[in-house]
Amino acid sequence: MLMIPQDSGSKELVMIDFGLSKGNSTNEAKGVDLYVLERALLSTHSAAPKLFSTILKTYREHNRKNSESAVGKYEEVRARGRKRTMVG
């Protein structure tokens, strides 16, 4: 992520995808990416608990065509991650 200063004095948060995995654009892959991003933000930016929800809201606004499918998969992946954490 980058914070880019704007002429108004505010800053714009810009996400960068370095494409570290295969060029897979399935909803499952997008859901996993969102889950990994959430986990990374929780571990590195714990003082900003609303950061991921803001990112997810913006993701939905800018990807209206397919975002709900990807977010649905994210929620499935997140549930699987919670089960794994509870079981060990």
PDB file of N, CA, C and O in Angstrom, chain B, residues numbered from 101:
ATOM      1  N   MET B 101       0.833  -1.170   0.000  1.00  0.00           N
ATOM      2  CA  MET B 101       0.000   0.000   0.000  1.00  0.00           C
ATOM      3  C   MET B 101       0.882   1.239   0.000  1.00  0.00           C
ATOM      4  O   MET B 101       1.979   1.250   0.560  1.00  0.00           O
ATOM      5  N   LEU B 102       0.384   2.252  -0.628  1.00  0.00           N
ATOM      6  CA  LEU B 102       1.069   3.543  -0.656  1.00  0.00           C
ATOM      7  C   LEU B 102       0.097   4.640  -0.245  1.00  0.00           C
ATOM      8  O   LEU B 102      -1.086   4.594  -0.582  1.00  0.00           O
ATOM      9  N   MET B 103       0.596   5.603   0.468  1.00  0.00           N
ATOM     10  CA  MET B 103      -0.172   6.806   0.780  1.00  0.00           C
ATOM     11  C   MET B 103       0.325   7.886  -0.175  1.00  0.00           C
ATOM     12  O   MET B 103       1.501   8.247  -0.147  1.00  0.00           O
ATOM     13  N   ILE B 104      -0.560   8.399  -1.013  1.00  0.00           N
ATOM     14  CA  ILE B 104      -0.177   9.403  -2.004  1.00  0.00           C
ATOM     15  C   ILE B 104      -0.777  10.745  -1.609  1.00  0.00           C
ATOM     16  O   ILE B 104      -1.997  10.869  -1.503  1.00  0.00           O
ATOM     17  N   PRO B 105       0.070  11.759  -1.387  1.00  0.00           N
ATOM     18  CA  PRO B 105      -0.447  13.094  -1.039  1.00  0.00           C
ATOM     19  C   PRO B 105      -1.278  13.671  -2.183  1.00  0.00           C
ATOM     20  O   PRO B 105      -0.929  13.519  -3.354  1.00  0.00           O
ATOM     21  N   GLN B 106      -2.371  14.328  -1.836  1.00  0.00           N
ATOM     22  CA  GLN B 106      -3.239  14.970  -2.812  1.00  0.00           C
ATOM     23  C   GLN B 106      -3.061  16.484  -2.714  1.00  0.00           C
ATOM     24  O   GLN B 106      -2.569  16.990  -1.706  1.00  0.00           O
ATOM     25  N   ASP B 107      -3.459  17.199  -3.756  1.00  0.00           N
ATOM     26  CA  ASP B 107      -3.360  18.669  -3.763  1.00  0.00           C
ATOM     27  C   ASP B 107      -4.136  19.298  -2.606  1.00  0.00           C
ATOM     28  O   ASP B 107      -3.775  20.369  -2.119  1.00  0.00           O
ATOM     29  N   SER B 108      -5.195  18.632  -2.174  1.00  0.00           N
ATOM     30  CA  SER B 108      -6.037  19.169  -1.102  1.00  0.00           C
ATOM     31  C   SER B 108      -5.386  19.037   0.276  1.00  0.00           C
ATOM     32  O   SER B 108      -5.907  19.554   1.264  1.00  0.00           O
ATOM     33  N   GLY B 109      -4.244  18.342   0.338  1.00  0.00           N
ATOM     34  CA  GLY B 109      -3.572  18.122   1.613  1.00  0.00           C
ATOM     35  C   GLY B 109      -3.902  16.771   2.225  1.00  0.00           C
ATOM     36  O   GLY B 109      -3.223  16.322   3.149  1.00  0.00           O
ATOM     37  N   SER B 110      -4.947  16.118   1.711  1.00  0.00           N
ATOM     38  CA  SER B 110      -5.285  14.783   2.202  1.00  0.00           C
ATOM     39  C   SER B 110      -4.361  13.757   1.536  1.00  0.00           C
ATOM     40  O   SER B 110      -3.536  14.105   0.691  1.00  0.00           O
ATOM     41  N   LYS B 111      -4.509  12.516   1.923  1.00  0.00           N
ATOM     42  CA  LYS B 111      -3.706  11.444   1.328  1.00  0.00           C
ATOM     43  C   LYS B 111      -4.634  10.362   0.790  1.00  0.00           C
ATOM     44  O   LYS B 111      -5.686  10.081   1.364  1.00  0.00           O
ATOM     45  N   GLU B 112      -4.229   9.770  -0.309  1.00  0.00           N
ATOM     46  CA  GLU B 112      -4.998   8.697  -0.931  1.00  0.00           C
ATOM     47  C   GLU B 112      -4.259   7.380  -0.699  1.00  0.00           C
ATOM     48  O   GLU B 112      -3.057   7.278  -0.947  1.00  0.00           O
ATOM     49  N   LEU B 113      -4.996   6.372  -0.218  1.00  0.00           N
ATOM     50  CA  LEU B 113      -4.427   5.045  -0.015  1.00  0.00           C
ATOM     51  C   LEU B 113      -4.554   4.269  -1.318  1.00  0.00           C
ATOM     52  O   LEU B 113      -5.652   4.145  -1.858  1.00  0.00           O
ATOM     53  N   VAL B 114      -3.452   3.748  -1.824  1.00  0.00           N
ATOM     54  CA  VAL B 114      -3.442   3.011  -3.081  1.00  0.00           C
ATOM     55  C   VAL B 114      -2.912   1.609  -2.813  1.00  0.00           C
ATOM     56  O   VAL B 114      -1.857   1.442  -2.202  1.00  0.00           O
ATOM     57  N   MET B 115      -3.644   0.611  -3.270  1.00  0.00           N
ATOM     58  CA  MET B 115      -3.241  -0.786  -3.110  1.00  0.00           C
ATOM     59  C   MET B 115      -2.394  -1.200  -4.311  1.00  0.00           C
ATOM     60  O   MET B 115      -2.680  -0.816  -5.445  1.00  0.00           O
ATOM     61  N   ILE B 116      -1.370  -1.973  -4.056  1.00  0.00           N
ATOM     62  CA  ILE B 116      -0.518  -2.489  -5.120  1.00  0.00           C
ATOM     63  C   ILE B 116      -0.550  -4.009  -5.051  1.00  0.00           C
ATOM     64  O   ILE B 116      -0.301  -4.586  -3.992  1.00  0.00           O
ATOM     65  N   ASP B 117      -0.853  -4.658  -6.165  1.00  0.00           N
ATOM     66  CA  ASP B 117      -0.845  -6.116  -6.240  1.00  0.00           C
ATOM     67  C   ASP B 117       0.391  -6.522  -7.023  1.00  0.00           C
ATOM     68  O   ASP B 117       0.498  -6.255  -8.220  1.00  0.00           O
ATOM     69  N   PHE B 118       1.318  -7.165  -6.340  1.00  0.00           N
ATOM     70  CA  PHE B 118       2.554  -7.561  -6.999  1.00  0.00           C
ATOM     71  C   PHE B 118       2.424  -8.878  -7.752  1.00  0.00           C
ATOM     72  O   PHE B 118       3.384  -9.327  -8.377  1.00  0.00           O
ATOM     73  N   GLY B 119       1.259  -9.498  -7.702  1.00  0.00           N
ATOM     74  CA  GLY B 119       1.028 -10.723  -8.454  1.00  0.00           C
ATOM     75  C   GLY B 119       1.978 -11.836  -8.075  1.00  0.00           C
ATOM     76  O   GLY B 119       2.594 -12.454  -8.943  1.00  0.00           O
ATOM     77  N   LEU B 120       2.101 -12.099  -6.785  1.00  0.00           N
ATOM     78  CA  LEU B 120       3.046 -13.116  -6.339  1.00  0.00           C
ATOM     79  C   LEU B 120       2.559 -14.536  -6.603  1.00  0.00           C
ATOM     80  O   LEU B 120       3.344 -15.483  -6.557  1.00  0.00           O
ATOM     81  N   SER B 121       1.278 -14.684  -6.875  1.00  0.00           N
ATOM     82  CA  SER B 121       0.770 -16.011  -7.204  1.00  0.00           C
ATOM     83  C   SER B 121       0.527 -16.091  -8.702  1.00  0.00           C
ATOM     84  O   SER B 121       0.838 -15.164  -9.449  1.00  0.00           O
ATOM     85  N   LYS B 122      -0.026 -17.199  -9.119  1.00  0.00           N
ATOM     86  CA  LYS B 122      -0.363 -17.356 -10.539  1.00  0.00           C
ATOM     87  C   LYS B 122      -1.401 -16.319 -10.929  1.00  0.00           C
ATOM     88  O   LYS B 122      -2.080 -15.760 -10.068  1.00  0.00           O
ATOM     89  N   GLY B 123      -1.523 -16.068 -12.191  1.00  0.00           N
ATOM     90  CA  GLY B 123      -2.517 -15.126 -12.689  1.00  0.00           C
ATOM     91  C   GLY B 123      -3.912 -15.717 -12.601  1.00  0.00           C
ATOM     92  O   GLY B 123      -4.585 -15.879 -13.619  1.00  0.00           O
ATOM     93  N   ASN B 124      -4.344 -16.034 -11.409  1.00  0.00           N
ATOM     94  CA  ASN B 124      -5.612 -16.704 -11.180  1.00  0.00           C
ATOM     95  C   ASN B 124      -6.642 -15.676 -10.739  1.00  0.00           C
ATOM     96  O   ASN B 124      -6.486 -15.060  -9.684  1.00  0.00           O
ATOM     97  N   SER B 125      -7.685 -15.483 -11.524  1.00  0.00           N
ATOM     98  CA  SER B 125      -8.680 -14.475 -11.183  1.00  0.00           C
ATOM     99  C   SER B 125     -10.003 -15.098 -10.754  1.00  0.00           C
ATOM    100  O   SER B 125     -11.054 -14.467 -10.872  1.00  0.00           O
ATOM    101  N   THR B 126      -9.959 -16.350 -10.251  1.00  0.00           N
ATOM    102  CA  THR B 126     -11.194 -16.974  -9.775  1.00  0.00           C
ATOM    103  C   THR B 126     -11.642 -16.298  -8.484  1.00  0.00           C
ATOM    104  O   THR B 126     -10.844 -15.670  -7.789  1.00  0.00           O
ATOM    105  N   ASN B 127     -12.899 -16.432  -8.182  1.00  0.00           N
ATOM    106  CA  ASN B 127     -13.408 -15.857  -6.942  1.00  0.00           C
ATOM    107  C   ASN B 127     -12.762 -16.500  -5.724  1.00  0.00           C
ATOM    108  O   ASN B 127     -12.569 -15.833  -4.707  1.00  0.00           O
ATOM    109  N   GLU B 128     -12.426 -17.777  -5.806  1.00  0.00           N
ATOM    110  CA  GLU B 128     -11.722 -18.441  -4.704  1.00  0.00           C
ATOM    111  C   GLU B 128     -10.370 -17.775  -4.460  1.00  0.00           C
ATOM    112  O   GLU B 128     -10.017 -17.494  -3.316  1.00  0.00           O
ATOM    113  N   ALA B 129      -9.616 -17.524  -5.524  1.00  0.00           N
ATOM    114  CA  ALA B 129      -8.304 -16.883  -5.385  1.00  0.00           C
ATOM    115  C   ALA B 129      -8.454 -15.466  -4.831  1.00  0.00           C
ATOM    116  O   ALA B 129      -7.659 -15.040  -3.993  1.00  0.00           O
ATOM    117  N   LYS B 130      -9.462 -14.743  -5.292  1.00  0.00           N
ATOM    118  CA  LYS B 130      -9.694 -13.386  -4.785  1.00  0.00           C
ATOM    119  C   LYS B 130     -10.089 -13.422  -3.321  1.00  0.00           C
ATOM    120  O   LYS B 130      -9.659 -12.577  -2.536  1.00  0.00           O
ATOM    121  N   GLY B 131     -10.916 -14.408  -2.947  1.00  0.00           N
ATOM    122  CA  GLY B 131     -11.308 -14.563  -1.550  1.00  0.00           C
ATOM    123  C   GLY B 131     -10.117 -14.857  -0.659  1.00  0.00           C
ATOM    124  O   GLY B 131     -10.005 -14.313   0.439  1.00  0.00           O
ATOM    125  N   VAL B 132      -9.228 -15.718  -1.133  1.00  0.00           N
ATOM    126  CA  VAL B 132      -8.008 -16.032  -0.378  1.00  0.00           C
ATOM    127  C   VAL B 132      -7.137 -14.789  -0.258  1.00  0.00           C
ATOM    128  O   VAL B 132      -6.590 -14.517   0.811  1.00  0.00           O
ATOM    129  N   ASP B 133      -7.002 -14.036  -1.339  1.00  0.00           N
ATOM    130  CA  ASP B 133      -6.211 -12.797  -1.293  1.00  0.00           C
ATOM    131  C   ASP B 133      -6.768 -11.814  -0.265  1.00  0.00           C
ATOM    132  O   ASP B 133      -6.009 -11.197   0.482  1.00  0.00           O
ATOM    133  N   LEU B 134      -8.088 -11.668  -0.229  1.00  0.00           N
ATOM    134  CA  LEU B 134      -8.699 -10.770   0.748  1.00  0.00           C
ATOM    135  C   LEU B 134      -8.454 -11.258   2.176  1.00  0.00           C
ATOM    136  O   LEU B 134      -8.196 -10.462   3.078  1.00  0.00           O
ATOM    137  N   TYR B 135      -8.535 -12.560   2.367  1.00  0.00           N
ATOM    138  CA  TYR B 135      -8.297 -13.124   3.698  1.00  0.00           C
ATOM    139  C   TYR B 135      -6.847 -12.906   4.133  1.00  0.00           C
ATOM    140  O   TYR B 135      -6.595 -12.525   5.276  1.00  0.00           O
ATOM    141  N   VAL B 136      -5.915 -13.141   3.247  1.00  0.00           N
ATOM    142  CA  VAL B 136      -4.494 -12.938   3.561  1.00  0.00           C
ATOM    143  C   VAL B 136      -4.242 -11.465   3.867  1.00  0.00           C
ATOM    144  O   VAL B 136      -3.503 -11.143   4.798  1.00  0.00           O
ATOM    145  N   LEU B 137      -4.845 -10.576   3.097  1.00  0.00           N
ATOM    146  CA  LEU B 137      -4.704  -9.143   3.361  1.00  0.00           C
ATOM    147  C   LEU B 137      -5.253  -8.804   4.740  1.00  0.00           C
ATOM    148  O   LEU B 137      -4.619  -8.066   5.494  1.00  0.00           O
ATOM    149  N   GLU B 138      -6.420  -9.333   5.076  1.00  0.00           N
ATOM    150  CA  GLU B 138      -7.004  -9.069   6.391  1.00  0.00           C
ATOM    151  C   GLU B 138      -6.065  -9.526   7.510  1.00  0.00           C
ATOM    152  O   GLU B 138      -5.832  -8.789   8.468  1.00  0.00           O
ATOM    153  N   ARG B 139      -5.532 -10.732   7.388  1.00  0.00           N
ATOM    154  CA  ARG B 139      -4.635 -11.275   8.414  1.00  0.00           C
ATOM    155  C   ARG B 139      -3.363 -10.432   8.515  1.00  0.00           C
ATOM    156  O   ARG B 139      -2.872 -10.181   9.616  1.00  0.00           O
ATOM    157  N   ALA B 140      -2.838 -10.002   7.393  1.00  0.00           N
ATOM    158  CA  ALA B 140      -1.628  -9.179   7.406  1.00  0.00           C
ATOM    159  C   ALA B 140      -1.886  -7.837   8.083  1.00  0.00           C
ATOM    160  O   ALA B 140      -1.070  -7.370   8.878  1.00  0.00           O
ATOM    161  N   LEU B 141      -3.011  -7.225   7.769  1.00  0.00           N
ATOM    162  CA  LEU B 141      -3.334  -5.936   8.379  1.00  0.00           C
ATOM    163  C   LEU B 141      -3.568  -6.068   9.877  1.00  0.00           C
ATOM    164  O   LEU B 141      -3.162  -5.198  10.648  1.00  0.00           O
ATOM    165  N   LEU B 142      -4.221  -7.154  10.295  1.00  0.00           N
ATOM    166  CA  LEU B 142      -4.450  -7.364  11.722  1.00  0.00           C
ATOM    167  C   LEU B 142      -3.134  -7.520  12.481  1.00  0.00           C
ATOM    168  O   LEU B 142      -3.005  -7.061  13.615  1.00  0.00           O
ATOM    169  N   SER B 143      -2.174  -8.162  11.856  1.00  0.00           N
ATOM    170  CA  SER B 143      -0.902  -8.393  12.550  1.00  0.00           C
ATOM    171  C   SER B 143       0.034  -7.183  12.501  1.00  0.00           C
ATOM    172  O   SER B 143       0.873  -7.019  13.387  1.00  0.00           O
ATOM    173  N   THR B 144      -0.100  -6.340  11.485  1.00  0.00           N
ATOM    174  CA  THR B 144       0.841  -5.219  11.344  1.00  0.00           C
ATOM    175  C   THR B 144       0.241  -3.856  11.676  1.00  0.00           C
ATOM    176  O   THR B 144       0.972  -2.903  11.946  1.00  0.00           O
ATOM    177  N   HIS B 145      -1.084  -3.763  11.656  1.00  0.00           N
ATOM    178  CA  HIS B 145      -1.743  -2.479  11.898  1.00  0.00           C
ATOM    179  C   HIS B 145      -2.872  -2.650  12.919  1.00  0.00           C
ATOM    180  O   HIS B 145      -3.999  -2.214  12.687  1.00  0.00           O
ATOM    181  N   SER B 146      -2.566  -3.272  14.021  1.00  0.00           N
ATOM    182  CA  SER B 146      -3.595  -3.549  15.026  1.00  0.00           C
ATOM    183  C   SER B 146      -4.196  -2.267  15.615  1.00  0.00           C
ATOM    184  O   SER B 146      -5.295  -2.301  16.168  1.00  0.00           O
ATOM    185  N   ALA B 147      -3.498  -1.160  15.503  1.00  0.00           N
ATOM    186  CA  ALA B 147      -4.010   0.118  16.011  1.00  0.00           C
ATOM    187  C   ALA B 147      -5.049   0.733  15.068  1.00  0.00           C
ATOM    188  O   ALA B 147      -5.650   1.758  15.388  1.00  0.00           O
ATOM    189  N   ALA B 148      -5.258   0.112  13.917  1.00  0.00           N
ATOM    190  CA  ALA B 148      -6.239   0.618  12.940  1.00  0.00           C
ATOM    191  C   ALA B 148      -7.247  -0.490  12.632  1.00  0.00           C
ATOM    192  O   ALA B 148      -7.240  -1.049  11.535  1.00  0.00           O
ATOM    193  N   PRO B 149      -8.119  -0.810  13.606  1.00  0.00           N
ATOM    194  CA  PRO B 149      -9.024  -1.949  13.434  1.00  0.00           C
ATOM    195  C   PRO B 149     -10.040  -1.798  12.304  1.00  0.00           C
ATOM    196  O   PRO B 149     -10.573  -2.799  11.826  1.00  0.00           O
ATOM    197  N   LYS B 150     -10.316  -0.577  11.870  1.00  0.00           N
ATOM    198  CA  LYS B 150     -11.304  -0.362  10.808  1.00  0.00           C
ATOM    199  C   LYS B 150     -10.678  -0.338   9.418  1.00  0.00           C
ATOM    200  O   LYS B 150     -11.388  -0.177   8.425  1.00  0.00           O
ATOM    201  N   LEU B 151      -9.369  -0.494   9.335  1.00  0.00           N
ATOM    202  CA  LEU B 151      -8.683  -0.389   8.047  1.00  0.00           C
ATOM    203  C   LEU B 151      -9.193  -1.414   7.042  1.00  0.00           C
ATOM    204  O   LEU B 151      -9.502  -1.057   5.905  1.00  0.00           O
ATOM    205  N   PHE B 152      -9.286  -2.673   7.439  1.00  0.00           N
ATOM    206  CA  PHE B 152      -9.723  -3.698   6.481  1.00  0.00           C
ATOM    207  C   PHE B 152     -11.168  -3.490   6.065  1.00  0.00           C
ATOM    208  O   PHE B 152     -11.496  -3.672   4.893  1.00  0.00           O
ATOM    209  N   SER B 153     -12.041  -3.113   6.990  1.00  0.00           N
ATOM    210  CA  SER B 153     -13.442  -2.887   6.608  1.00  0.00           C
ATOM    211  C   SER B 153     -13.553  -1.730   5.620  1.00  0.00           C
ATOM    212  O   SER B 153     -14.405  -1.748   4.731  1.00  0.00           O
ATOM    213  N   THR B 154     -12.700  -0.732   5.774  1.00  0.00           N
ATOM    214  CA  THR B 154     -12.675   0.389   4.821  1.00  0.00           C
ATOM    215  C   THR B 154     -12.190  -0.089   3.455  1.00  0.00           C
ATOM    216  O   THR B 154     -12.747   0.291   2.425  1.00  0.00           O
ATOM    217  N   ILE B 155     -11.165  -0.913   3.451  1.00  0.00           N
ATOM    218  CA  ILE B 155     -10.653  -1.467   2.189  1.00  0.00           C
ATOM    219  C   ILE B 155     -11.721  -2.320   1.520  1.00  0.00           C
ATOM    220  O   ILE B 155     -11.928  -2.223   0.311  1.00  0.00           O
ATOM    221  N   LEU B 156     -12.404  -3.159   2.306  1.00  0.00           N
ATOM    222  CA  LEU B 156     -13.445  -4.026   1.756  1.00  0.00           C
ATOM    223  C   LEU B 156     -14.606  -3.200   1.190  1.00  0.00           C
ATOM    224  O   LEU B 156     -15.146  -3.544   0.139  1.00  0.00           O
ATOM    225  N   LYS B 157     -14.987  -2.137   1.859  1.00  0.00           N
ATOM    226  CA  LYS B 157     -16.053  -1.245   1.377  1.00  0.00           C
ATOM    227  C   LYS B 157     -15.649  -0.610   0.045  1.00  0.00           C
ATOM    228  O   LYS B 157     -16.440  -0.558  -0.897  1.00  0.00           O
ATOM    229  N   THR B 158     -14.421  -0.136  -0.015  1.00  0.00           N
ATOM    230  CA  THR B 158     -13.927   0.492  -1.241  1.00  0.00           C
ATOM    231  C   THR B 158     -13.803  -0.529  -2.366  1.00  0.00           C
ATOM    232  O   THR B 158     -14.093  -0.222  -3.522  1.00  0.00           O
ATOM    233  N   TYR B 159     -13.374  -1.743  -2.030  1.00  0.00           N
ATOM    234  CA  TYR B 159     -13.288  -2.833  -3.013  1.00  0.00           C
ATOM    235  C   TYR B 159     -14.666  -3.073  -3.637  1.00  0.00           C
ATOM    236  O   TYR B 159     -14.789  -3.216  -4.854  1.00  0.00           O
ATOM    237  N   ARG B 160     -15.694  -3.115  -2.797  1.00  0.00           N
ATOM    238  CA  ARG B 160     -17.055  -3.324  -3.300  1.00  0.00           C
ATOM    239  C   ARG B 160     -17.496  -2.171  -4.200  1.00  0.00           C
ATOM    240  O   ARG B 160     -18.118  -2.396  -5.238  1.00  0.00           O
ATOM    241  N   GLU B 161     -17.178  -0.948  -3.809  1.00  0.00           N
ATOM    242  CA  GLU B 161     -17.585   0.224  -4.588  1.00  0.00           C
ATOM    243  C   GLU B 161     -16.929   0.265  -5.964  1.00  0.00           C
ATOM    244  O   GLU B 161     -17.558   0.676  -6.940  1.00  0.00           O
ATOM    245  N   HIS B 162     -15.673  -0.158  -6.047  1.00  0.00           N
ATOM    246  CA  HIS B 162     -14.924  -0.050  -7.306  1.00  0.00           C
ATOM    247  C   HIS B 162     -14.956  -1.320  -8.141  1.00  0.00           C
ATOM    248  O   HIS B 162     -14.479  -1.322  -9.276  1.00  0.00           O
ATOM    249  N   ASN B 163     -15.506  -2.395  -7.604  1.00  0.00           N
ATOM    250  CA  ASN B 163     -15.595  -3.657  -8.343  1.00  0.00           C
ATOM    251  C   ASN B 163     -17.021  -4.190  -8.248  1.00  0.00           C
ATOM    252  O   ASN B 163     -17.243  -5.333  -7.849  1.00  0.00           O
ATOM    253  N   ARG B 164     -17.969  -3.360  -8.615  1.00  0.00           N
ATOM    254  CA  ARG B 164     -19.382  -3.725  -8.457  1.00  0.00           C
ATOM    255  C   ARG B 164     -19.767  -4.979  -9.219  1.00  0.00           C
ATOM    256  O   ARG B 164     -20.653  -5.717  -8.789  1.00  0.00           O
ATOM    257  N   LYS B 165     -19.125  -5.225 -10.323  1.00  0.00           N
ATOM    258  CA  LYS B 165     -19.514  -6.345 -11.183  1.00  0.00           C
ATOM    259  C   LYS B 165     -19.293  -7.698 -10.504  1.00  0.00           C
ATOM    260  O   LYS B 165     -20.176  -8.555 -10.551  1.00  0.00           O
ATOM    261  N   ASN B 166     -18.143  -7.907  -9.879  1.00  0.00           N
ATOM    262  CA  ASN B 166     -17.818  -9.225  -9.328  1.00  0.00           C
ATOM    263  C   ASN B 166     -17.495  -9.231  -7.844  1.00  0.00           C
ATOM    264  O   ASN B 166     -17.165 -10.281  -7.293  1.00  0.00           O
ATOM    265  N   SER B 167     -17.582  -8.099  -7.195  1.00  0.00           N
ATOM    266  CA  SER B 167     -17.104  -8.036  -5.812  1.00  0.00           C
ATOM    267  C   SER B 167     -17.905  -8.912  -4.861  1.00  0.00           C
ATOM    268  O   SER B 167     -17.328  -9.504  -3.949  1.00  0.00           O
ATOM    269  N   GLU B 168     -19.203  -9.012  -5.042  1.00  0.00           N
ATOM    270  CA  GLU B 168     -19.997  -9.792  -4.091  1.00  0.00           C
ATOM    271  C   GLU B 168     -19.625 -11.272  -4.120  1.00  0.00           C
ATOM    272  O   GLU B 168     -19.622 -11.928  -3.079  1.00  0.00           O
ATOM    273  N   SER B 169     -19.314 -11.797  -5.291  1.00  0.00           N
ATOM    274  CA  SER B 169     -18.866 -13.196  -5.379  1.00  0.00           C
ATOM    275  C   SER B 169     -17.533 -13.384  -4.680  1.00  0.00           C
ATOM    276  O   SER B 169     -17.340 -14.359  -3.953  1.00  0.00           O
ATOM    277  N   ALA B 170     -16.616 -12.456  -4.898  1.00  0.00           N
ATOM    278  CA  ALA B 170     -15.301 -12.544  -4.271  1.00  0.00           C
ATOM    279  C   ALA B 170     -15.399 -12.376  -2.759  1.00  0.00           C
ATOM    280  O   ALA B 170     -14.725 -13.081  -2.007  1.00  0.00           O
ATOM    281  N   VAL B 171     -16.234 -11.449  -2.317  1.00  0.00           N
ATOM    282  CA  VAL B 171     -16.402 -11.229  -0.877  1.00  0.00           C
ATOM    283  C   VAL B 171     -17.083 -12.444  -0.245  1.00  0.00           C
ATOM    284  O   VAL B 171     -16.762 -12.814   0.884  1.00  0.00           O
ATOM    285  N   GLY B 172     -18.009 -13.058  -0.955  1.00  0.00           N
ATOM    286  CA  GLY B 172     -18.625 -14.294  -0.463  1.00  0.00           C
ATOM    287  C   GLY B 172     -17.589 -15.387  -0.266  1.00  0.00           C
ATOM    288  O   GLY B 172     -17.609 -16.096   0.740  1.00  0.00           O
ATOM    289  N   LYS B 173     -16.690 -15.523  -1.222  1.00  0.00           N
ATOM    290  CA  LYS B 173     -15.615 -16.518  -1.096  1.00  0.00           C
ATOM    291  C   LYS B 173     -14.687 -16.150   0.047  1.00  0.00           C
ATOM    292  O   LYS B 173     -14.240 -17.027   0.786  1.00  0.00           O
ATOM    293  N   TYR B 174     -14.387 -14.860   0.205  1.00  0.00           N
ATOM    294  CA  TYR B 174     -13.565 -14.405   1.334  1.00  0.00           C
ATOM    295  C   TYR B 174     -14.195 -14.860   2.647  1.00  0.00           C
ATOM    296  O   TYR B 174     -13.497 -15.362   3.528  1.00  0.00           O
ATOM    297  N   GLU B 175     -15.508 -14.687   2.783  1.00  0.00           N
ATOM    298  CA  GLU B 175     -16.185 -15.082   4.015  1.00  0.00           C
ATOM    299  C   GLU B 175     -16.100 -16.590   4.232  1.00  0.00           C
ATOM    300  O   GLU B 175     -15.965 -17.040   5.370  1.00  0.00           O
ATOM    301  N   GLU B 176     -16.180 -17.384   3.148  1.00  0.00           N
ATOM    302  CA  GLU B 176     -16.012 -18.839   3.257  1.00  0.00           C
ATOM    303  C   GLU B 176     -14.588 -19.182   3.703  1.00  0.00           C
ATOM    304  O   GLU B 176     -14.392 -20.008   4.595  1.00  0.00           O
ATOM    305  N   VAL B 177     -13.611 -18.550   3.085  1.00  0.00           N
ATOM    306  CA  VAL B 177     -12.205 -18.794   3.428  1.00  0.00           C
ATOM    307  C   VAL B 177     -11.948 -18.398   4.877  1.00  0.00           C
ATOM    308  O   VAL B 177     -11.256 -19.107   5.607  1.00  0.00           O
ATOM    309  N   ARG B 178     -12.498 -17.283   5.282  1.00  0.00           N
ATOM    310  CA  ARG B 178     -12.335 -16.802   6.657  1.00  0.00           C
ATOM    311  C   ARG B 178     -12.919 -17.806   7.650  1.00  0.00           C
ATOM    312  O   ARG B 178     -12.320 -18.062   8.695  1.00  0.00           O
ATOM    313  N   ALA B 179     -14.072 -18.371   7.336  1.00  0.00           N
ATOM    314  CA  ALA B 179     -14.696 -19.373   8.194  1.00  0.00           C
ATOM    315  C   ALA B 179     -13.810 -20.615   8.286  1.00  0.00           C
ATOM    316  O   ALA B 179     -13.660 -21.196   9.361  1.00  0.00           O
ATOM    317  N   ARG B 180     -13.225 -21.018   7.162  1.00  0.00           N
ATOM    318  CA  ARG B 180     -12.319 -22.181   7.190  1.00  0.00           C
ATOM    319  C   ARG B 180     -11.104 -21.888   8.058  1.00  0.00           C
ATOM    320  O   ARG B 180     -10.644 -22.752   8.805  1.00  0.00           O
ATOM    321  N   GLY B 181     -10.579 -20.655   7.958  1.00  0.00           N
ATOM    322  CA  GLY B 181      -9.424 -20.266   8.760  1.00  0.00           C
ATOM    323  C   GLY B 181      -9.740 -20.288  10.247  1.00  0.00           C
ATOM    324  O   GLY B 181      -8.910 -20.710  11.051  1.00  0.00           O
ATOM    325  N   ARG B 182     -10.920 -19.843  10.615  1.00  0.00           N
ATOM    326  CA  ARG B 182     -11.331 -19.865  12.020  1.00  0.00           C
ATOM    327  C   ARG B 182     -11.442 -21.279  12.538  1.00  0.00           C
ATOM    328  O   ARG B 182     -11.015 -21.568  13.656  1.00  0.00           O
ATOM    329  N   LYS B 183     -12.020 -22.179  11.725  1.00  0.00           N
ATOM    330  CA  LYS B 183     -12.137 -23.585  12.148  1.00  0.00           C
ATOM    331  C   LYS B 183     -10.755 -24.172  12.379  1.00  0.00           C
ATOM    332  O   LYS B 183     -10.538 -24.885  13.358  1.00  0.00           O
ATOM    333  N   ARG B 184      -9.817 -23.877  11.483  1.00  0.00           N
ATOM    334  CA  ARG B 184      -8.462 -24.399  11.608  1.00  0.00           C
ATOM    335  C   ARG B 184      -7.810 -23.883  12.880  1.00  0.00           C
ATOM    336  O   ARG B 184      -7.109 -24.631  13.560  1.00  0.00           O
ATOM    337  N   THR B 185      -8.032 -22.611  13.211  1.00  0.00           N
ATOM    338  CA  THR B 185      -7.467 -22.020  14.410  1.00  0.00           C
ATOM    339  C   THR B 185      -8.049 -22.654  15.664  1.00  0.00           C
ATOM    340  O   THR B 185      -7.330 -22.868  16.640  1.00  0.00           O
ATOM    341  N   MET B 186      -9.339 -22.955  15.648  1.00  0.00           N
ATOM    342  CA  MET B 186      -9.998 -23.543  16.804  1.00  0.00           C
ATOM    343  C   MET B 186      -9.554 -24.987  17.024  1.00  0.00           C
ATOM    344  O   MET B 186      -9.398 -25.421  18.165  1.00  0.00           O
ATOM    345  N   VAL B 187      -9.352 -25.731  15.942  1.00  0.00           N
ATOM    346  CA  VAL B 187      -8.997 -27.148  16.031  1.00  0.00           C
ATOM    347  C   VAL B 187      -7.522 -27.325  16.328  1.00  0.00           C
ATOM    348  O   VAL B 187      -7.145 -28.256  17.041  1.00  0.00           O
ATOM    349  N   GLY B 188      -6.701 -26.473  15.810  1.00  0.00           N
ATOM    350  CA  GLY B 188      -5.272 -26.584  16.085  1.00  0.00           C
ATOM    351  C   GLY B 188      -4.517 -26.578  14.877  1.00  0.00           C
ATOM    352  O   GLY B 188      -3.290 -26.663  14.916  1.00  0.00           O
TER     353      GLY B 188
END
